[in-house]
């Protein structure tokens, strides 16, 4: 391969990764006109438009997508081969992007930030909204370094570590007609349900559990983040079945009655997920270990606190 074409591939890879010529120029420490000139040469050499302007962004052609699928892993391996294998978090100026659900962010982000301020003050940490429907493509397209969430896709391009399992809790306002008493399955089905859905779809593991019994509920309202749940429950007759992790905050519990749902619902397993291209990257390995350690420690603290609160309630 000619040196010119290899250089163009690095520019092409940066544009595909960033989805923007401007951001690619910043990533490569080049001027925007220089990157634009490289794009013009790519179009001439590879005989394809490559990028179509769409508003303020650009959209790759099918040829560009096919080319990137073939070259991005080798390009990363080339870069990784010549990169210094030593990583010093105390001196690093690296940026990490993690796709993470808001409930998990509430659990671990403060602890992560405190750890970074103490041992890696030059590292920048950015949270990216997590949705099951998009997170895995974000990993494959290098838009994020790792993700924390449910592992719904399995292929050779992704790696994962189990973090914890969260059970489901049924929540409603304290003076709800169904509160303070054993809840029958019939009452559960007849109620109006609130569901957290990042993509706006009105079906989750609760509906799967009901479907196995030939049953169906009414999801009357969906929201796309957990902090909206308690306020909606306090001011309506809605009920919500949500993971334990979303209910630990005292602000959530105020005016809310919680119990177990009247059916067996699968536990929600959360994983730390990354792309195989990062298997040997020392900085990613360090951040993975930190995220895993902080997450498991915070989850253990949360479970201890919930167990203590349960014992106090029982003795009272």
BATI-680170 format. One record per residue (C-alpha): x, y, z; residue in three letters; residue number from 1. Coordinates in pm, 1 decimal. Layout:
BATI-680170
<site xx="X" yy="Y" zz="Z" residu="ala" num="NUM"/>
...
end
This chain:
BATI-680170
<site xx="0.0" yy="0.0" zz="0.0" residu="unk" num="1"/>
<site xx="123.9" yy="346.7" zz="-84.6" residu="unk" num="2"/>
<site xx="210.1" yy="570.8" zz="212.3" residu="unk" num="3"/>
<site xx="-45.6" yy="825.3" zz="93.5" residu="unk" num="4"/>
<site xx="-327.6" yy="571.2" zz="105.1" residu="unk" num="5"/>
<site xx="-224.4" yy="454.1" zz="453.4" residu="unk" num="6"/>
<site xx="-234.8" yy="816.0" zz="574.3" residu="unk" num="7"/>
<site xx="-578.8" yy="857.8" zz="419.0" residu="unk" num="8"/>
<site xx="-700.4" yy="548.0" zz="601.8" residu="unk" num="9"/>
<site xx="-603.9" yy="706.6" zz="935.3" residu="unk" num="10"/>
<site xx="-800.1" yy="1019.4" zz="843.9" residu="unk" num="11"/>
<site xx="-1090.8" yy="807.2" zz="718.4" residu="unk" num="12"/>
<site xx="-1092.8" yy="606.8" zz="1041.8" residu="unk" num="13"/>
<site xx="-1102.2" yy="925.2" zz="1250.6" residu="unk" num="14"/>
<site xx="-1394.1" yy="1066.8" zz="1049.7" residu="unk" num="15"/>
<site xx="-1591.1" yy="743.5" zz="1080.7" residu="unk" num="16"/>
<site xx="-1519.8" yy="722.9" zz="1453.6" residu="unk" num="17"/>
<site xx="-1615.7" yy="1083.9" zz="1526.2" residu="unk" num="18"/>
<site xx="-1893.4" yy="1119.8" zz="1268.9" residu="unk" num="19"/>
<site xx="-1768.0" yy="1470.2" zz="1193.2" residu="unk" num="20"/>
<site xx="-1486.2" yy="1625.3" zz="991.5" residu="unk" num="21"/>
<site xx="-1442.1" yy="1896.4" zz="1255.7" residu="unk" num="22"/>
<site xx="-1409.6" yy="1648.3" zz="1542.7" residu="unk" num="23"/>
<site xx="-1184.8" yy="1425.1" zz="1331.7" residu="unk" num="24"/>
<site xx="-953.6" yy="1722.8" zz="1275.0" residu="unk" num="25"/>
<site xx="-938.8" yy="1781.6" zz="1651.9" residu="unk" num="26"/>
<site xx="-872.2" yy="1411.8" zz="1712.2" residu="unk" num="27"/>
<site xx="-584.8" yy="1411.2" zz="1460.1" residu="unk" num="28"/>
<site xx="-448.7" yy="1756.3" zz="1558.7" residu="unk" num="29"/>
<site xx="-504.1" yy="1867.8" zz="1199.0" residu="unk" num="30"/>
<site xx="-677.9" yy="2171.8" zz="1054.1" residu="unk" num="31"/>
<site xx="-1026.7" yy="2125.3" zz="916.5" residu="unk" num="32"/>
<site xx="-918.8" yy="2228.1" zz="561.8" residu="unk" num="33"/>
<site xx="-642.5" yy="1965.2" zz="573.5" residu="unk" num="34"/>
<site xx="-895.5" yy="1694.1" zz="663.7" residu="unk" num="35"/>
<site xx="-1131.5" yy="1819.0" zz="391.3" residu="unk" num="36"/>
<site xx="-846.1" yy="1797.7" zz="139.8" residu="unk" num="37"/>
<site xx="-781.2" yy="1439.9" zz="251.6" residu="unk" num="38"/>
<site xx="-1149.3" yy="1358.3" zz="195.9" residu="unk" num="39"/>
<site xx="-1124.8" yy="1498.4" zz="-156.2" residu="unk" num="40"/>
<site xx="-825.4" yy="1271.4" zz="-225.7" residu="unk" num="41"/>
<site xx="-1009.1" yy="971.1" zz="-79.9" residu="unk" num="42"/>
<site xx="-1305.3" yy="1033.0" zz="-310.9" residu="unk" num="43"/>
<site xx="-1075.0" yy="1049.0" zz="-610.0" residu="unk" num="44"/>
<site xx="-862.7" yy="744.5" zz="-523.2" residu="unk" num="45"/>
<site xx="-1149.0" yy="522.5" zz="-402.5" residu="unk" num="46"/>
<site xx="-1399.8" yy="651.8" zz="-659.6" residu="unk" num="47"/>
<site xx="-1684.0" yy="702.9" zz="-410.6" residu="unk" num="48"/>
<site xx="-1845.2" yy="1008.7" zz="-240.2" residu="unk" num="49"/>
<site xx="-1780.1" yy="839.5" zz="100.4" residu="unk" num="50"/>
<site xx="-1963.6" yy="1103.6" zz="308.1" residu="unk" num="51"/>
<site xx="-2294.7" yy="1276.3" zz="237.2" residu="unk" num="52"/>
<site xx="-2375.0" yy="1598.8" zz="422.0" residu="unk" num="53"/>
<site xx="-2687.6" yy="1564.9" zz="638.0" residu="unk" num="54"/>
<site xx="-2765.1" yy="1883.6" zz="828.7" residu="unk" num="55"/>
<site xx="-2463.3" yy="1959.5" zz="1045.3" residu="unk" num="56"/>
<site xx="-2347.9" yy="1599.0" zz="1034.9" residu="unk" num="57"/>
<site xx="-2226.5" yy="1361.3" zz="766.8" residu="unk" num="58"/>
<site xx="-2359.9" yy="1022.0" zz="669.2" residu="unk" num="59"/>
<site xx="-2126.3" yy="752.1" zz="531.6" residu="unk" num="60"/>
<site xx="-2210.0" yy="580.8" zz="204.9" residu="unk" num="61"/>
<site xx="-2252.0" yy="203.9" zz="188.9" residu="unk" num="62"/>
<site xx="-1899.8" yy="180.7" zz="43.9" residu="unk" num="63"/>
<site xx="-1759.5" yy="380.1" zz="337.4" residu="unk" num="64"/>
<site xx="-1937.4" yy="154.2" zz="587.0" residu="unk" num="65"/>
<site xx="-1809.2" yy="-157.5" zz="410.5" residu="unk" num="66"/>
<site xx="-1455.3" yy="-21.7" zz="400.3" residu="unk" num="67"/>
<site xx="-1460.4" yy="73.7" zz="768.3" residu="unk" num="68"/>
<site xx="-1585.2" yy="-269.9" zz="869.0" residu="unk" num="69"/>
<site xx="-1274.9" yy="-412.9" zz="702.2" residu="unk" num="70"/>
<site xx="-1010.7" yy="-166.1" zz="819.7" residu="unk" num="71"/>
<site xx="-1104.9" yy="-39.1" zz="1165.8" residu="unk" num="72"/>
<site xx="-978.0" yy="-341.9" zz="1358.8" residu="unk" num="73"/>
<site xx="-646.5" yy="-360.6" zz="1168.3" residu="unk" num="74"/>
<site xx="-605.8" yy="16.8" zz="1207.5" residu="unk" num="75"/>
<site xx="-654.6" yy="-11.4" zz="1581.0" residu="unk" num="76"/>
<site xx="-408.8" yy="-302.1" zz="1601.8" residu="unk" num="77"/>
<site xx="-149.1" yy="-98.8" zz="1409.6" residu="unk" num="78"/>
<site xx="-192.0" yy="198.1" zz="1642.8" residu="unk" num="79"/>
<site xx="-182.8" yy="-24.7" zz="1948.5" residu="unk" num="80"/>
<site xx="132.4" yy="-201.4" zz="1828.6" residu="unk" num="81"/>
<site xx="338.1" yy="118.8" zz="1825.2" residu="unk" num="82"/>
<site xx="175.0" yy="276.9" zz="2130.0" residu="unk" num="83"/>
<site xx="364.6" yy="276.0" zz="2457.5" residu="unk" num="84"/>
<site xx="232.3" yy="-23.1" zz="2650.8" residu="unk" num="85"/>
<site xx="294.9" yy="155.4" zz="2979.9" residu="unk" num="86"/>
<site xx="0.1" yy="344.1" zz="3126.6" residu="unk" num="87"/>
<site xx="35.8" yy="580.4" zz="3420.5" residu="unk" num="88"/>
<site xx="-308.9" yy="696.8" zz="3537.8" residu="unk" num="89"/>
<site xx="-151.4" yy="969.1" zz="3749.8" residu="unk" num="90"/>
<site xx="5.6" yy="1129.0" zz="3441.1" residu="unk" num="91"/>
<site xx="-253.0" yy="1038.0" zz="3175.1" residu="unk" num="92"/>
<site xx="-466.5" yy="1299.6" zz="2999.1" residu="unk" num="93"/>
<site xx="-691.4" yy="1037.0" zz="2840.6" residu="unk" num="94"/>
<site xx="-1066.6" yy="1069.8" zz="2792.0" residu="unk" num="95"/>
<site xx="-1305.5" yy="781.1" zz="2861.8" residu="unk" num="96"/>
<site xx="-1661.7" yy="756.0" zz="2732.8" residu="unk" num="97"/>
<site xx="-1893.5" yy="507.8" zz="2905.8" residu="unk" num="98"/>
<site xx="-2249.6" yy="426.2" zz="2800.3" residu="unk" num="99"/>
<site xx="-2441.9" yy="386.7" zz="3124.8" residu="unk" num="100"/>
<site xx="-2809.1" yy="380.2" zz="3240.0" residu="unk" num="101"/>
<site xx="-2908.7" yy="667.1" zz="3465.5" residu="unk" num="102"/>
<site xx="-2986.1" yy="441.6" zz="3764.5" residu="unk" num="103"/>
<site xx="-2637.0" yy="290.1" zz="3750.2" residu="unk" num="104"/>
<site xx="-2484.6" yy="633.5" zz="3703.3" residu="unk" num="105"/>
<site xx="-2653.8" yy="750.1" zz="4024.6" residu="unk" num="106"/>
<site xx="-2505.1" yy="448.9" zz="4202.3" residu="unk" num="107"/>
<site xx="-2139.2" yy="471.3" zz="4095.3" residu="unk" num="108"/>
<site xx="-2052.4" yy="801.5" zz="3925.7" residu="unk" num="109"/>
<site xx="-1975.4" yy="1002.3" zz="4239.4" residu="unk" num="110"/>
<site xx="-1744.5" yy="727.9" zz="4367.0" residu="unk" num="111"/>
<site xx="-1572.9" yy="701.4" zz="4029.2" residu="unk" num="112"/>
<site xx="-1515.6" yy="1077.4" zz="4013.8" residu="unk" num="113"/>
<site xx="-1369.4" yy="1077.5" zz="4366.3" residu="unk" num="114"/>
<site xx="-1132.6" yy="792.0" zz="4272.6" residu="unk" num="115"/>
<site xx="-1018.3" yy="973.6" zz="3958.8" residu="unk" num="116"/>
<site xx="-960.1" yy="1301.5" zz="4141.7" residu="unk" num="117"/>
<site xx="-736.6" yy="1117.8" zz="4386.2" residu="unk" num="118"/>
<site xx="-535.2" yy="888.5" zz="4157.6" residu="unk" num="119"/>
<site xx="-588.2" yy="1016.1" zz="3800.7" residu="unk" num="120"/>
<site xx="-665.7" yy="1390.1" zz="3805.6" residu="unk" num="121"/>
<site xx="-585.2" yy="1437.0" zz="3435.9" residu="unk" num="122"/>
<site xx="-837.6" yy="1180.5" zz="3312.2" residu="unk" num="123"/>
<site xx="-1172.7" yy="1302.0" zz="3174.7" residu="unk" num="124"/>
<site xx="-1481.3" yy="1085.7" zz="3226.7" residu="unk" num="125"/>
<site xx="-1790.9" yy="1126.9" zz="3007.3" residu="unk" num="126"/>
<site xx="-2124.5" yy="950.0" zz="3053.9" residu="unk" num="127"/>
<site xx="-2315.3" yy="860.2" zz="2737.1" residu="unk" num="128"/>
<site xx="-2688.3" yy="773.1" zz="2752.0" residu="unk" num="129"/>
<site xx="-2734.9" yy="396.7" zz="2745.0" residu="unk" num="130"/>
<site xx="-3003.1" yy="218.5" zz="2546.2" residu="unk" num="131"/>
<site xx="-2998.0" yy="-154.8" zz="2482.7" residu="unk" num="132"/>
<site xx="-3094.0" yy="-93.6" zz="2119.0" residu="unk" num="133"/>
<site xx="-2788.8" yy="126.0" zz="2046.7" residu="unk" num="134"/>
<site xx="-2517.0" yy="49.8" zz="2304.2" residu="unk" num="135"/>
<site xx="-2360.9" yy="-242.6" zz="2119.7" residu="unk" num="136"/>
<site xx="-2328.4" yy="-50.0" zz="1794.3" residu="unk" num="137"/>
<site xx="-2174.2" yy="235.9" zz="1992.0" residu="unk" num="138"/>
<site xx="-1910.0" yy="-10.1" zz="2109.7" residu="unk" num="139"/>
<site xx="-1854.7" yy="-157.4" zz="1764.2" residu="unk" num="140"/>
<site xx="-1824.7" yy="187.9" zz="1606.1" residu="unk" num="141"/>
<site xx="-1587.2" yy="310.2" zz="1879.2" residu="unk" num="142"/>
<site xx="-1821.9" yy="585.5" zz="1993.1" residu="unk" num="143"/>
<site xx="-1779.6" yy="465.8" zz="2352.8" residu="unk" num="144"/>
<site xx="-1495.8" yy="281.3" zz="2529.3" residu="unk" num="145"/>
<site xx="-1722.3" yy="56.3" zz="2734.4" residu="unk" num="146"/>
<site xx="-2082.7" yy="14.3" zz="2843.9" residu="unk" num="147"/>
<site xx="-2261.4" yy="-92.2" zz="3160.0" residu="unk" num="148"/>
<site xx="-2592.4" yy="-266.9" zz="3104.1" residu="unk" num="149"/>
<site xx="-2774.5" yy="-585.2" zz="3013.6" residu="unk" num="150"/>
<site xx="-2599.0" yy="-821.4" zz="2775.2" residu="unk" num="151"/>
<site xx="-2861.6" yy="-886.3" zz="2508.2" residu="unk" num="152"/>
<site xx="-2626.6" yy="-956.5" zz="2215.5" residu="unk" num="153"/>
<site xx="-2351.7" yy="-1217.3" zz="2196.1" residu="unk" num="154"/>
<site xx="-2091.0" yy="-1223.0" zz="1921.8" residu="unk" num="155"/>
<site xx="-1714.8" yy="-1248.0" zz="1881.9" residu="unk" num="156"/>
<site xx="-1670.2" yy="-868.3" zz="1879.1" residu="unk" num="157"/>
<site xx="-1778.2" yy="-807.8" zz="2239.8" residu="unk" num="158"/>
<site xx="-1633.1" yy="-901.3" zz="2578.7" residu="unk" num="159"/>
<site xx="-1806.9" yy="-872.7" zz="2915.0" residu="unk" num="160"/>
<site xx="-1774.1" yy="-908.8" zz="3292.3" residu="unk" num="161"/>
<site xx="-2070.2" yy="-972.2" zz="3519.8" residu="unk" num="162"/>
<site xx="-2117.5" yy="-697.0" zz="3778.0" residu="unk" num="163"/>
<site xx="-2434.4" yy="-777.8" zz="3977.4" residu="unk" num="164"/>
<site xx="-2796.2" yy="-897.6" zz="3961.1" residu="unk" num="165"/>
<site xx="-3083.1" yy="-668.3" zz="4051.0" residu="unk" num="166"/>
<site xx="-3425.9" yy="-800.1" zz="4153.3" residu="unk" num="167"/>
<site xx="-3750.5" yy="-626.7" zz="4062.5" residu="unk" num="168"/>
<site xx="-3950.5" yy="-411.4" zz="4305.7" residu="unk" num="169"/>
<site xx="-4311.8" yy="-304.5" zz="4273.0" residu="unk" num="170"/>
<site xx="-4365.2" yy="62.0" zz="4367.0" residu="unk" num="171"/>
<site xx="-4667.8" yy="289.7" zz="4406.0" residu="unk" num="172"/>
<site xx="-4771.5" yy="588.6" zz="4615.6" residu="unk" num="173"/>
<site xx="-4817.5" yy="520.1" zz="4986.8" residu="unk" num="174"/>
<site xx="-5193.4" yy="593.4" zz="4978.3" residu="unk" num="175"/>
<site xx="-5257.4" yy="400.1" zz="4657.6" residu="unk" num="176"/>
<site xx="-5570.0" yy="177.3" zz="4682.4" residu="unk" num="177"/>
<site xx="-5345.9" yy="-128.0" zz="4639.0" residu="unk" num="178"/>
<site xx="-5078.7" yy="-20.2" zz="4889.9" residu="unk" num="179"/>
<site xx="-5021.6" yy="-176.4" zz="5231.1" residu="unk" num="180"/>
<site xx="-5174.0" yy="-515.0" zz="5154.3" residu="unk" num="181"/>
<site xx="-5089.7" yy="-837.7" zz="4971.2" residu="unk" num="182"/>
<site xx="-5126.7" yy="-776.8" zz="4598.4" residu="unk" num="183"/>
<site xx="-5298.6" yy="-1038.2" zz="4382.7" residu="unk" num="184"/>
<site xx="-5195.1" yy="-1107.8" zz="4026.5" residu="unk" num="185"/>
<site xx="-5540.9" yy="-999.6" zz="3908.9" residu="unk" num="186"/>
<site xx="-5500.3" yy="-661.0" zz="4079.9" residu="unk" num="187"/>
<site xx="-5153.4" yy="-628.5" zz="3930.5" residu="unk" num="188"/>
<site xx="-5281.3" yy="-689.8" zz="3577.1" residu="unk" num="189"/>
<site xx="-5581.8" yy="-459.0" zz="3619.9" residu="unk" num="190"/>
<site xx="-5368.7" yy="-164.1" zz="3735.7" residu="unk" num="191"/>
<site xx="-5224.6" yy="105.9" zz="3512.1" residu="unk" num="192"/>
<site xx="-4850.0" yy="55.3" zz="3476.7" residu="unk" num="193"/>
<site xx="-4561.1" yy="297.7" zz="3444.1" residu="unk" num="194"/>
<site xx="-4254.0" yy="162.0" zz="3265.9" residu="unk" num="195"/>
<site xx="-3902.3" yy="295.7" zz="3213.5" residu="unk" num="196"/>
<site xx="-3804.0" yy="244.1" zz="2851.0" residu="unk" num="197"/>
<site xx="-3499.5" yy="407.8" zz="2695.5" residu="unk" num="198"/>
<site xx="-3639.2" yy="350.0" zz="2345.8" residu="unk" num="199"/>
<site xx="-4005.4" yy="416.8" zz="2422.6" residu="unk" num="200"/>
<site xx="-4117.3" yy="57.8" zz="2367.1" residu="unk" num="201"/>
<site xx="-4390.0" yy="-62.4" zz="2605.2" residu="unk" num="202"/>
<site xx="-4258.1" yy="-411.7" zz="2678.2" residu="unk" num="203"/>
<site xx="-3988.3" yy="-552.9" zz="2906.5" residu="unk" num="204"/>
<site xx="-3908.8" yy="-856.2" zz="3123.7" residu="unk" num="205"/>
<site xx="-4231.3" yy="-811.3" zz="3324.0" residu="unk" num="206"/>
<site xx="-4435.3" yy="-853.1" zz="3006.1" residu="unk" num="207"/>
<site xx="-4228.8" yy="-1159.8" zz="2915.1" residu="unk" num="208"/>
<site xx="-4309.5" yy="-1313.7" zz="3255.3" residu="unk" num="209"/>
<site xx="-4680.9" yy="-1239.0" zz="3208.6" residu="unk" num="210"/>
<site xx="-4675.8" yy="-1372.6" zz="2853.5" residu="unk" num="211"/>
<site xx="-4548.2" yy="-1708.7" zz="2977.1" residu="unk" num="212"/>
<site xx="-4876.0" yy="-1732.9" zz="3171.8" residu="unk" num="213"/>
<site xx="-5087.3" yy="-1611.6" zz="2881.1" residu="unk" num="214"/>
<site xx="-5142.3" yy="-1276.4" zz="3053.6" residu="unk" num="215"/>
<site xx="-5098.6" yy="-913.2" zz="2954.6" residu="unk" num="216"/>
<site xx="-5089.1" yy="-583.3" zz="3144.1" residu="unk" num="217"/>
<site xx="-5164.1" yy="-225.1" zz="3038.2" residu="unk" num="218"/>
<site xx="-4856.2" yy="-1.8" zz="3017.2" residu="unk" num="219"/>
<site xx="-5027.9" yy="336.5" zz="3036.2" residu="unk" num="220"/>
<site xx="-4714.9" yy="554.9" zz="3060.3" residu="unk" num="221"/>
<site xx="-4348.8" yy="518.5" zz="2963.8" residu="unk" num="222"/>
<site xx="-4056.2" yy="743.2" zz="3056.9" residu="unk" num="223"/>
<site xx="-3694.7" yy="725.1" zz="2943.3" residu="unk" num="224"/>
<site xx="-3519.0" yy="780.5" zz="3275.2" residu="unk" num="225"/>
<site xx="-3565.2" yy="652.1" zz="3629.7" residu="unk" num="226"/>
<site xx="-3561.3" yy="985.1" zz="3820.3" residu="unk" num="227"/>
<site xx="-3902.2" yy="1066.4" zz="3666.9" residu="unk" num="228"/>
<site xx="-4064.1" yy="760.8" zz="3828.0" residu="unk" num="229"/>
<site xx="-4125.7" yy="862.4" zz="4194.9" residu="unk" num="230"/>
<site xx="-4288.5" yy="1198.1" zz="4112.0" residu="unk" num="231"/>
<site xx="-4523.4" yy="1033.2" zz="3864.1" residu="unk" num="232"/>
<site xx="-4612.8" yy="761.3" zz="4114.8" residu="unk" num="233"/>
<site xx="-4681.1" yy="1013.8" zz="4393.3" residu="unk" num="234"/>
<site xx="-4929.3" yy="1206.1" zz="4178.2" residu="unk" num="235"/>
<site xx="-5116.0" yy="921.9" zz="4003.3" residu="unk" num="236"/>
<site xx="-5265.1" yy="574.4" zz="4039.4" residu="unk" num="237"/>
<site xx="-4980.7" yy="428.0" zz="3833.4" residu="unk" num="238"/>
<site xx="-4770.7" yy="139.9" zz="3963.3" residu="unk" num="239"/>
<site xx="-4418.9" yy="53.4" zz="3843.8" residu="unk" num="240"/>
<site xx="-4207.8" yy="-261.7" zz="3850.8" residu="unk" num="241"/>
<site xx="-3844.4" yy="-151.3" zz="3843.8" residu="unk" num="242"/>
<site xx="-3499.7" yy="-286.7" zz="3935.3" residu="unk" num="243"/>
<site xx="-3386.9" yy="-255.7" zz="4298.1" residu="unk" num="244"/>
<site xx="-3095.2" yy="-39.8" zz="4188.4" residu="unk" num="245"/>
<site xx="-3333.8" yy="239.8" zz="4094.9" residu="unk" num="246"/>
<site xx="-3502.4" yy="251.6" zz="4438.0" residu="unk" num="247"/>
<site xx="-3214.7" yy="290.8" zz="4682.2" residu="unk" num="248"/>
<site xx="-3219.4" yy="672.4" zz="4697.3" residu="unk" num="249"/>
<site xx="-3411.1" yy="822.7" zz="4991.3" residu="unk" num="250"/>
<site xx="-3572.2" yy="1079.3" zz="4760.1" residu="unk" num="251"/>
<site xx="-3724.3" yy="789.8" zz="4568.8" residu="unk" num="252"/>
<site xx="-3868.0" yy="626.1" zz="4880.4" residu="unk" num="253"/>
<site xx="-4041.3" yy="937.9" zz="5014.7" residu="unk" num="254"/>
<site xx="-4417.0" yy="880.3" zz="4986.6" residu="unk" num="255"/>
<site xx="-4366.8" yy="550.8" zz="4800.2" residu="unk" num="256"/>
<site xx="-4479.4" yy="204.4" zz="4911.7" residu="unk" num="257"/>
<site xx="-4274.9" yy="-87.4" zz="4779.2" residu="unk" num="258"/>
<site xx="-4325.5" yy="-461.8" zz="4774.3" residu="unk" num="259"/>
<site xx="-4241.9" yy="-765.5" zz="4563.4" residu="unk" num="260"/>
<site xx="-4440.0" yy="-814.5" zz="4240.0" residu="unk" num="261"/>
<site xx="-4695.9" yy="-1100.0" zz="4251.2" residu="unk" num="262"/>
<site xx="-4517.3" yy="-1303.2" zz="3985.1" residu="unk" num="263"/>
<site xx="-4173.1" yy="-1442.3" zz="3915.8" residu="unk" num="264"/>
<site xx="-3975.7" yy="-1188.3" zz="3712.0" residu="unk" num="265"/>
<site xx="-3626.4" yy="-1260.8" zz="3585.1" residu="unk" num="266"/>
<site xx="-3344.3" yy="-1083.4" zz="3762.2" residu="unk" num="267"/>
<site xx="-3171.4" yy="-802.9" zz="3573.1" residu="unk" num="268"/>
<site xx="-2803.7" yy="-887.6" zz="3526.2" residu="unk" num="269"/>
<site xx="-2571.9" yy="-595.8" zz="3460.8" residu="unk" num="270"/>
<site xx="-2242.2" yy="-638.9" zz="3281.8" residu="unk" num="271"/>
<site xx="-1939.0" yy="-432.1" zz="3197.7" residu="unk" num="272"/>
<site xx="-1907.4" yy="-463.8" zz="2818.9" residu="unk" num="273"/>
<site xx="-1629.1" yy="-362.2" zz="2578.2" residu="unk" num="274"/>
<site xx="-1509.5" yy="-433.9" zz="2225.9" residu="unk" num="275"/>
<site xx="-1238.5" yy="-690.8" zz="2158.0" residu="unk" num="276"/>
<site xx="-1017.9" yy="-421.0" zz="2004.1" residu="unk" num="277"/>
<site xx="-962.1" yy="-296.6" zz="2358.8" residu="unk" num="278"/>
<site xx="-862.2" yy="-632.9" zz="2507.3" residu="unk" num="279"/>
<site xx="-495.9" yy="-532.9" zz="2543.8" residu="unk" num="280"/>
<site xx="-519.7" yy="-155.9" zz="2572.4" residu="unk" num="281"/>
<site xx="-355.3" yy="-82.8" zz="2911.9" residu="unk" num="282"/>
<site xx="-560.3" yy="232.4" zz="2973.6" residu="unk" num="283"/>
<site xx="-890.4" yy="53.4" zz="2900.8" residu="unk" num="284"/>
<site xx="-783.7" yy="-240.5" zz="3118.0" residu="unk" num="285"/>
<site xx="-711.8" yy="-0.4" zz="3403.3" residu="unk" num="286"/>
<site xx="-1048.5" yy="175.1" zz="3366.4" residu="unk" num="287"/>
<site xx="-1235.3" yy="-156.2" zz="3339.0" residu="unk" num="288"/>
<site xx="-1080.0" yy="-275.5" zz="3663.9" residu="unk" num="289"/>
<site xx="-1164.4" yy="52.9" zz="3836.0" residu="unk" num="290"/>
<site xx="-1526.8" yy="51.4" zz="3716.3" residu="unk" num="291"/>
<site xx="-1572.0" yy="-311.7" zz="3819.3" residu="unk" num="292"/>
<site xx="-1422.9" yy="-254.5" zz="4165.4" residu="unk" num="293"/>
<site xx="-1625.4" yy="61.5" zz="4234.4" residu="unk" num="294"/>
<site xx="-1951.3" yy="-85.0" zz="4100.9" residu="unk" num="295"/>
<site xx="-1931.1" yy="-406.6" zz="4304.0" residu="unk" num="296"/>
<site xx="-1834.0" yy="-214.3" zz="4617.7" residu="unk" num="297"/>
<site xx="-2123.2" yy="31.4" zz="4581.7" residu="unk" num="298"/>
<site xx="-2369.6" yy="-251.1" zz="4511.2" residu="unk" num="299"/>
<site xx="-2251.0" yy="-437.2" zz="4822.1" residu="unk" num="300"/>
<site xx="-2290.1" yy="-118.1" zz="5028.8" residu="unk" num="301"/>
<site xx="-2640.2" yy="-69.3" zz="4889.5" residu="unk" num="302"/>
<site xx="-2745.0" yy="-424.4" zz="4972.3" residu="unk" num="303"/>
<site xx="-2608.7" yy="-389.9" zz="5326.0" residu="unk" num="304"/>
<site xx="-2804.3" yy="-67.0" zz="5370.6" residu="unk" num="305"/>
<site xx="-3125.7" yy="-222.7" zz="5240.1" residu="unk" num="306"/>
<site xx="-3082.3" yy="-526.4" zz="5465.7" residu="unk" num="307"/>
<site xx="-3026.0" yy="-301.5" zz="5766.4" residu="unk" num="308"/>
<site xx="-3333.1" yy="-95.6" zz="5680.0" residu="unk" num="309"/>
<site xx="-3539.0" yy="-414.4" zz="5652.7" residu="unk" num="310"/>
<site xx="-3422.9" yy="-536.1" zz="5994.2" residu="unk" num="311"/>
<site xx="-3504.4" yy="-199.4" zz="6149.0" residu="unk" num="312"/>
<site xx="-3851.7" yy="-204.7" zz="5995.9" residu="unk" num="313"/>
<site xx="-3912.6" yy="-560.1" zz="6121.9" residu="unk" num="314"/>
<site xx="-3804.1" yy="-479.5" zz="6478.2" residu="unk" num="315"/>
<site xx="-4019.6" yy="-168.9" zz="6476.4" residu="unk" num="316"/>
end
